[in-house]
C-alpha cells in the first residue's frame, strides 16, 4: 500500500469519526438550545446556539473530507 493511499485511509477514518462526533454534537446542542432552553441559564443557551453552528460547520467539513478521501481511494462516493 502506497504512502498516499495509507494517508487517505487515515483521512477517511478521521473524517468518519468527525462526522459521528459532530452529528452527536449537533443533536445535543439543538436539544439544549430549543426544547430544554427553559431550564438553562442565558449563557448556557447562548453557548448552545454557538456550538450548534460550530458542530454544523464541522459536520459539513468532515463530510467534504470524507468525499475527497473516497474519491482518491477510487471507492464509490455516496
N, CA, C and O atoms as a MOPAC input file, in Angstrom:
PM7 MOZYME 1SCF
protein

 N      0.86000 1    -1.17900 1     0.00000 1
 C      0.00000 1     0.00000 1     0.00000 1
 C      0.90100 1     1.23500 1     0.00000 1
 O      1.80500 1     1.35300 1     0.82700 1
 N      0.65400 1     2.13000 1    -0.90900 1
 C      1.46100 1     3.33600 1    -1.03000 1
 C      1.19100 1     4.28100 1     0.13300 1
 O      0.15800 1     4.20500 1     0.79900 1
 N      2.14200 1     5.16700 1     0.35400 1
 C      2.02000 1     6.11700 1     1.45400 1
 C      0.80400 1     7.01000 1     1.29500 1
 O      0.09000 1     7.26100 1     2.26600 1
 N      0.55800 1     7.49000 1     0.09000 1
 C     -0.59800 1     8.36900 1    -0.11900 1
 C     -1.90800 1     7.62100 1     0.10700 1
 O     -2.88800 1     8.19900 1     0.57700 1
 N     -1.92100 1     6.33600 1    -0.23100 1
 C     -3.13400 1     5.54800 1    -0.00100 1
 C     -3.36200 1     5.34400 1     1.49800 1
 O     -4.50000 1     5.39400 1     1.96500 1
 N     -2.29200 1     5.11500 1     2.24800 1
 C     -2.41500 1     4.99600 1     3.70300 1
 C     -2.88700 1     6.30800 1     4.31200 1
 O     -3.69000 1     6.31400 1     5.24500 1
 N     -2.38800 1     7.41200 1     3.78300 1
 C     -2.82700 1     8.72400 1     4.26600 1
 C     -4.31000 1     8.94700 1     4.00000 1
 O     -5.02400 1     9.49400 1     4.84100 1
 N     -4.76400 1     8.52200 1     2.83400 1
 C     -6.18500 1     8.65700 1     2.50100 1
 C     -7.04300 1     7.76700 1     3.39300 1
 O     -8.14300 1     8.15600 1     3.78500 1
 N     -6.54500 1     6.57000 1     3.71500 1
 C     -7.27600 1     5.69100 1     4.63000 1
 C     -7.39100 1     6.33900 1     6.00800 1
 O     -8.44700 1     6.29400 1     6.63800 1
 N     -6.29600 1     6.94000 1     6.46800 1
 C     -6.32300 1     7.64300 1     7.75600 1
 C     -7.29100 1     8.82000 1     7.70700 1
 O     -8.05200 1     9.04900 1     8.64800 1
 N     -7.25600 1     9.56100 1     6.60900 1
 C     -8.15400 1    10.70600 1     6.46500 1
 C     -9.61200 1    10.24200 1     6.45100 1
 O    -10.48200 1    10.90700 1     7.01300 1
 N     -9.87500 1     9.11700 1     5.81800 1
 C    -11.23000 1     8.57700 1     5.78100 1
 C    -11.69100 1     8.19100 1     7.18800 1
 O    -12.81300 1     8.50700 1     7.58300 1
 N    -10.83500 1     7.51400 1     7.93500 1
 C    -11.19200 1     7.12400 1     9.30100 1
 C    -11.44000 1     8.34500 1    10.17500 1
 O    -12.40600 1     8.38400 1    10.93700 1
 N    -10.57300 1     9.33200 1    10.06400 1
 C    -10.73000 1    10.54000 1    10.87200 1
 C    -11.97100 1    11.33400 1    10.48500 1
 O    -12.65800 1    11.88000 1    11.34800 1
 N    -12.25100 1    11.39700 1     9.20400 1
 C    -13.43700 1    12.14000 1     8.78200 1
 C    -14.72000 1    11.41600 1     9.19800 1
 O    -15.71300 1    12.06300 1     9.53200 1
 N    -14.70700 1    10.07500 1     9.17800 1
 C    -15.86900 1     9.32300 1     9.66900 1
 C    -16.08300 1     9.56700 1    11.15500 1
 O    -17.21700 1     9.74600 1    11.59800 1
 N    -15.00600 1     9.57700 1    11.92600 1
 C    -15.11000 1     9.86100 1    13.35400 1
 C    -15.60200 1    11.28600 1    13.59200 1
 O    -16.44800 1    11.52300 1    14.45400 1
 N    -15.06900 1    12.22400 1    12.82800 1
 C    -15.50300 1    13.61900 1    12.96000 1
 C    -16.98000 1    13.76800 1    12.59800 1
 O    -17.69300 1    14.55700 1    13.21900 1
 N    -17.44000 1    13.02400 1    11.60700 1
 C    -18.85900 1    13.03500 1    11.25400 1
 C    -19.71300 1    12.56700 1    12.42200 1
 O    -20.72900 1    13.18300 1    12.74500 1
 N    -19.30300 1    11.49100 1    13.04400 1
 C    -20.06400 1    10.94400 1    14.16500 1
 C    -20.09000 1    11.92100 1    15.34000 1
 O    -21.14900 1    12.19200 1    15.90700 1
 N    -18.92600 1    12.44500 1    15.69900 1
 C    -18.84300 1    13.36900 1    16.82900 1
 C    -19.64400 1    14.63500 1    16.56200 1
 O    -20.36900 1    15.11100 1    17.43500 1
 N    -19.51700 1    15.17800 1    15.36300 1
 C    -20.23100 1    16.41800 1    15.05700 1
 C    -21.74500 1    16.18600 1    14.96500 1
 O    -22.52100 1    17.07100 1    15.32600 1
 N    -22.16900 1    15.03300 1    14.49500 1
 C    -23.59700 1    14.73200 1    14.45400 1
 C    -24.17500 1    14.65100 1    15.86600 1
 O    -25.23500 1    15.21000 1    16.14500 1
 N    -23.47700 1    13.96000 1    16.74100 1
 C    -23.91300 1    13.87800 1    18.13800 1
 C    -23.92400 1    15.27600 1    18.75800 1
 O    -24.83700 1    15.62300 1    19.50700 1
 N    -22.90300 1    16.07500 1    18.44000 1
 C    -22.83400 1    17.43400 1    18.96400 1
 C    -23.97500 1    18.31100 1    18.48200 1
 O    -24.54500 1    19.07800 1    19.25900 1
 N    -24.31000 1    18.20300 1    17.21200 1
 C    -25.41900 1    18.99500 1    16.67300 1
 C    -26.72600 1    18.60700 1    17.35700 1
 O    -27.49600 1    19.47500 1    17.76900 1
 N    -26.97400 1    17.32000 1    17.47800 1
 C    -28.21200 1    16.86900 1    18.11100 1
 C    -28.27700 1    17.33700 1    19.56100 1
 O    -29.31000 1    17.83500 1    20.00900 1
 N    -27.17900 1    17.17900 1    20.29300 1
 C    -27.15900 1    17.57500 1    21.70400 1
 C    -27.36400 1    19.07800 1    21.87300 1
 O    -28.11800 1    19.50400 1    22.74800 1
 N    -26.70200 1    19.88000 1    21.05000 1
 C    -26.83100 1    21.32600 1    21.20000 1
 C    -28.19000 1    21.83200 1    20.74000 1
 O    -28.71100 1    22.79200 1    21.30600 1
 N    -28.76900 1    21.21100 1    19.73300 1
 C    -30.11200 1    21.61400 1    19.30200 1
 C    -31.12700 1    21.28600 1    20.40000 1
 O    -32.03500 1    22.07400 1    20.66600 1
 N    -30.97200 1    20.13200 1    21.03000 1
 C    -31.87000 1    19.77600 1    22.13300 1
 C    -31.71900 1    20.77000 1    23.28000 1
 O    -32.70900 1    21.18700 1    23.88100 1
 N    -30.48100 1    21.14500 1    23.58000 1
 C    -30.25400 1    22.13000 1    24.65300 1
 C    -30.76400 1    23.51300 1    24.26900 1
 O    -31.30900 1    24.23300 1    25.10600 1
 N    -30.58600 1    23.88400 1    23.00500 1
 C    -30.93700 1    25.24300 1    22.57800 1
 C    -32.43800 1    25.44800 1    22.42400 1
 O    -32.90900 1    26.58000 1    22.53900 1
 N    -33.19800 1    24.39900 1    22.16900 1
 C    -34.62900 1    24.59200 1    21.91600 1
 C    -35.54000 1    23.91900 1    22.94600 1
 O    -36.14800 1    24.63200 1    23.74500 1
 N    -35.66900 1    22.59100 1    22.97300 1
 C    -36.63000 1    22.02000 1    23.92900 1
 C    -36.25500 1    22.22800 1    25.39800 1
 O    -37.14100 1    22.39300 1    26.23700 1
 N    -34.97600 1    22.22300 1    25.71800 1
 C    -34.55000 1    22.35900 1    27.11200 1
 C    -34.13800 1    23.78000 1    27.47900 1
 O    -33.60300 1    24.00600 1    28.56400 1
 N    -34.37500 1    24.71700 1    26.60900 1
 C    -33.90500 1    26.09500 1    26.82800 1
 C    -34.49900 1    26.71700 1    28.07900 1
 O    -33.83700 1    27.52500 1    28.73000 1
 N    -35.71500 1    26.36800 1    28.43000 1
 C    -36.35500 1    26.95100 1    29.60000 1
 C    -35.64800 1    26.62800 1    30.90600 1
 O    -35.73500 1    27.39400 1    31.86600 1
 N    -34.95700 1    25.51400 1    30.95000 1
 C    -34.26100 1    25.11300 1    32.16200 1
 C    -32.80800 1    25.52600 1    32.21700 1
 O    -32.11400 1    25.23100 1    33.18900 1
 N    -32.33700 1    26.21100 1    31.17700 1
 C    -30.93700 1    26.62500 1    31.11800 1
 C    -30.80300 1    28.11400 1    31.36000 1
 O    -31.72600 1    28.88700 1    31.10100 1
 N    -29.64300 1    28.50600 1    31.86000 1
 C    -29.36600 1    29.92900 1    32.03700 1
 C    -29.12600 1    30.56200 1    30.66600 1
 O    -28.91300 1    29.86500 1    29.67400 1
 N    -29.16400 1    31.87200 1    30.63100 1
 C    -28.95600 1    32.58200 1    29.36600 1
 C    -27.57300 1    32.30100 1    28.76900 1
 O    -27.48600 1    32.05400 1    27.56600 1
 N    -26.48500 1    32.32700 1    29.55800 1
 C    -25.18000 1    31.98800 1    28.96700 1
 C    -25.13000 1    30.56200 1    28.39700 1
 O    -24.48700 1    30.32000 1    27.37600 1
 N    -25.80600 1    29.63000 1    29.06000 1
 C    -25.83600 1    28.26000 1    28.54600 1
 C    -26.61000 1    28.18700 1    27.23100 1
 O    -26.22500 1    27.44700 1    26.32600 1
 N    -27.69200 1    28.94400 1    27.12000 1
 C    -28.46100 1    28.97600 1    25.87100 1
 C    -27.64000 1    29.58300 1    24.74100 1
 O    -27.65300 1    29.08300 1    23.61700 1
 N    -26.92700 1    30.66100 1    25.04400 1
 C    -26.07300 1    31.29800 1    24.03200 1
 C    -24.99400 1    30.32000 1    23.58400 1
 O    -24.72400 1    30.19300 1    22.39000 1
 N    -24.37500 1    29.62500 1    24.54600 1
 C    -23.34700 1    28.64300 1    24.21100 1
 C    -23.91900 1    27.52100 1    23.35600 1
 O    -23.26800 1    27.06600 1    22.41600 1
 N    -25.11700 1    27.07400 1    23.67000 1
 C    -25.74400 1    26.00800 1    22.88000 1
 C    -25.95900 1    26.45500 1    21.43700 1
 O    -25.72500 1    25.68200 1    20.50800 1
 N    -26.39700 1    27.68200 1    21.24300 1
 C    -26.60000 1    28.19600 1    19.88800 1
 C    -25.27400 1    28.33800 1    19.14400 1
 O    -25.18300 1    28.00200 1    17.96300 1
 N    -24.26600 1    28.82500 1    19.82200 1
 C    -22.95000 1    28.97700 1    19.17800 1
 C    -22.38300 1    27.61400 1    18.80200 1
 O    -21.88400 1    27.42900 1    17.69200 1
 N    -22.46000 1    26.65600 1    19.73200 1
 C    -21.91800 1    25.33100 1    19.43900 1
 C    -22.72600 1    24.59200 1    18.38900 1
 O    -22.18800 1    23.72700 1    17.69900 1
 N    -23.99600 1    24.90900 1    18.25300 1
 C    -24.77600 1    24.32300 1    17.15800 1
 C    -24.17300 1    24.73000 1    15.81900 1
 O    -24.01800 1    23.90200 1    14.92100 1
 N    -23.83600 1    26.00200 1    15.69200 1
 C    -23.20500 1    26.47500 1    14.44700 1
 C    -21.84300 1    25.83000 1    14.23200 1
 O    -21.51800 1    25.43000 1    13.11400 1
 N    -21.05100 1    25.72500 1    15.28200 1
 C    -19.71700 1    25.13800 1    15.14900 1
 C    -19.78000 1    23.65300 1    14.80000 1
 O    -19.02900 1    23.18600 1    13.94400 1
 N    -20.66500 1    22.91400 1    15.45100 1
 C    -20.80200 1    21.49500 1    15.13600 1
 C    -21.35800 1    21.28600 1    13.72700 1
 O    -20.95100 1    20.35200 1    13.03600 1
 N    -22.26900 1    22.13200 1    13.30200 1
 C    -22.81000 1    22.00600 1    11.93900 1
 C    -21.71900 1    22.26900 1    10.90100 1
 O    -21.65700 1    21.59000 1     9.87600 1
 N    -20.86900 1    23.24500 1    11.16700 1
 C    -19.75400 1    23.53100 1    10.25700 1
 C    -18.79000 1    22.35500 1    10.20900 1
 O    -18.33100 1    21.96700 1     9.13400 1
 N    -18.48400 1    21.79000 1    11.36400 1
 C    -17.60700 1    20.62100 1    11.42100 1
 C    -18.22500 1    19.44300 1    10.68100 1
 O    -17.51900 1    18.69200 1    10.00800 1
 N    -19.52000 1    19.28000 1    10.79900 1
 C    -20.22400 1    18.21400 1    10.09600 1
 C    -20.04100 1    18.35900 1     8.58400 1
 O    -19.73700 1    17.38700 1     7.89200 1
 N    -20.22300 1    19.55300 1     8.09100 1
 C    -20.09100 1    19.79100 1     6.65200 1
 C    -18.66200 1    19.57800 1     6.17600 1
 O    -18.43900 1    18.95500 1     5.13900 1
 N    -17.69100 1    20.09300 1     6.93000 1
 C    -16.29000 1    19.94300 1     6.52800 1
 C    -15.83100 1    18.48900 1     6.58100 1
 O    -15.08000 1    18.04700 1     5.71100 1
 N    -16.26700 1    17.75500 1     7.57600 1
 C    -15.86700 1    16.35100 1     7.65700 1
 C    -16.51800 1    15.53100 1     6.55000 1
 O    -15.92000 1    14.56800 1     6.07000 1
 N    -17.72000 1    15.88700 1     6.13900 1
 C    -18.35500 1    15.18700 1     5.02500 1
 C    -17.60400 1    15.45300 1     3.72100 1
 O    -17.40800 1    14.54100 1     2.91700 1
 N    -17.19200 1    16.68100 1     3.51500 1
 C    -16.40900 1    17.01500 1     2.31900 1
 C    -15.08700 1    16.26700 1     2.32400 1
 O    -14.65900 1    15.74900 1     1.29200 1
 N    -14.43200 1    16.20800 1     3.49200 1
 C    -13.17300 1    15.47500 1     3.61400 1
 C    -13.38200 1    13.99600 1     3.32500 1
 O    -12.54100 1    13.35800 1     2.69200 1
 N    -14.48500 1    13.45900 1     3.78100 1
 C    -14.81600 1    12.05500 1     3.51600 1
 C    -14.98400 1    11.81400 1     2.02200 1
 O    -14.47400 1    10.83000 1     1.48600 1
 N    -15.69500 1    12.70800 1     1.35400 1
 C    -15.88300 1    12.55900 1    -0.09300 1
 C    -14.56100 1    12.61600 1    -0.84700 1
 O    -14.34500 1    11.84900 1    -1.78500 1
 N    -13.68100 1    13.51700 1    -0.44300 1
 C    -12.37500 1    13.64100 1    -1.09700 1
 C    -11.57100 1    12.36200 1    -0.92800 1
 O    -10.98900 1    11.85800 1    -1.88800 1
 N    -11.53700 1    11.83900 1     0.29000 1
 C    -10.74300 1    10.62500 1     0.52000 1
 C    -11.33500 1     9.42700 1    -0.22300 1
 O    -10.58600 1     8.61300 1    -0.76400 1
 N    -12.65100 1     9.30500 1    -0.25900 1
 C    -13.26100 1     8.20800 1    -1.01500 1
 C    -12.93500 1     8.30800 1    -2.50000 1
 O    -12.64900 1     7.30100 1    -3.14800 1
 N    -12.97800 1     9.49500 1    -3.02300 1
 C    -12.68300 1     9.66600 1    -4.45300 1
 C    -11.23400 1     9.31200 1    -4.76600 1
 O    -10.95100 1     8.65700 1    -5.76900 1
 N    -10.31800 1     9.74700 1    -3.90400 1
 C     -8.90100 1     9.44900 1    -4.14300 1
 C     -8.57300 1     7.96900 1    -3.94000 1
 O     -7.58800 1     7.47300 1    -4.48800 1
 N     -9.38000 1     7.27300 1    -3.16800 1
 C     -9.20200 1     5.84000 1    -2.98600 1
 C     -9.95100 1     5.02300 1    -4.05000 1
 O     -9.95400 1     3.79300 1    -4.01700 1
 N    -10.57600 1     5.72600 1    -4.98200 1
 C    -11.34800 1     5.10400 1    -6.05900 1
 C    -12.46700 1     4.21200 1    -5.52900 1
 O    -12.72200 1     3.12800 1    -6.05500 1
 N    -13.11400 1     4.68300 1    -4.49700 1
 C    -14.26500 1     3.98600 1    -3.93300 1
 C    -15.52100 1     4.74100 1    -4.31700 1
 O    -15.46500 1     5.92900 1    -4.63500 1
 N    -16.66000 1     4.05300 1    -4.29000 1
 C    -17.89800 1     4.75700 1    -4.64500 1
 C    -18.19300 1     5.89500 1    -3.64800 1
 O    -18.09700 1     5.72700 1    -2.43200 1
 N    -18.54600 1     7.02700 1    -4.20000 1
 C    -18.88800 1     8.18600 1    -3.39200 1
 C    -20.40600 1     8.22700 1    -3.24800 1
 O    -21.13000 1     8.36600 1    -4.23400 1
 N    -20.87600 1     8.10600 1    -2.01600 1
 C    -22.32300 1     8.09200 1    -1.78500 1
 C    -22.64000 1     8.83200 1    -0.52100 1
 O    -23.80700 1     8.93800 1    -0.14500 1

